[in-house]
Amino acid sequence: MPHNCIYCENKAGLDALMVKVADLQVSTVYLFREQSHPGRCVVAYKDHIGQQFEISEADWLRFMQDARRVAVAIDRVFHPGKVNFGSYGDTGCHAHWHIVPKYADDFEWGGVFEMNPKRCYLSDEELAERVALLQAALA
């Protein structure tokens, strides 16, 4: 396991970036604190695996089902024009999906999303409301 993996070992770093929403079949869902794209989440695999193709076939299917479930919940709650999936991990070697809702009037509509544009931070109360909405949609 790489030293200081944000999902495995660096709880303070994770908490600075995201708020836990739920545990699913084989993953955990987090809502980003930076909400320029309302509802943007990460679905992180339950175990430390650096490459998604290293996940067993059985768990890969469950992982994709988890990611789809989160995308459906985001669509139900936030009604974006499109829900994008992104898989990156050049520096953070832990299998995860970015689930990014995009909106037609969005500053990045038609382009690749910026990981942390620092445009919109919500209060703890507003984040808690979004978490509750997503939890209800995931139930």
Helices and strands as residue ranges (DSSP letters): H 11-17, E 18-23, E 27-32, E 41-45, G 52-54, H 57-78, E 82-86, E 96-102, H 124-138
